[in-house]
């Protein structure tokens, strides 16, 4: 079992930056593909970005490409999401996600995910 705990959310003005962190428990973090999803009010949870188990491959949704950067530190059991040039439409609860099995991709469907964090609120004001 893996527990994921997000931190770093908050309120920021449009054009600003935030850095989210996701700390994972357990000894098998380095074997998991990791990623971030988000859910805005009244909308479905959507894929944002993921990173392979080794950290060598990353993938981004078109809506965040060039603005967001995912990274991981396997020694610290932590994955990060650096968010720059934030827009009001980035406002959402951001969820950390993990998938077992030495995968390159975490998958973009809710059903692909093995573990979820509790979420952290990001609000971007205009």
Secondary structure as GFF3:
##gff-version 3
##sequence-region A 1 126
A	DSSP	beta_strand	4	7	.	.	.	ID=ss1
A	DSSP	beta_strand	10	13	.	.	.	ID=ss2
A	DSSP	beta_strand	18	24	.	.	.	ID=ss3
A	DSSP	three_ten_helix	29	31	.	.	.	ID=ss4
A	DSSP	beta_strand	33	39	.	.	.	ID=ss5
A	DSSP	beta_strand	46	51	.	.	.	ID=ss6
A	DSSP	beta_strand	58	60	.	.	.	ID=ss7
A	DSSP	beta_strand	68	73	.	.	.	ID=ss8
A	DSSP	beta_strand	78	83	.	.	.	ID=ss9
A	DSSP	three_ten_helix	88	90	.	.	.	ID=ss10
A	DSSP	beta_strand	92	99	.	.	.	ID=ss11
A	DSSP	three_ten_helix	110	112	.	.	.	ID=ss12
A	DSSP	beta_strand	115	116	.	.	.	ID=ss13
A	DSSP	beta_strand	120	125	.	.	.	ID=ss14
###
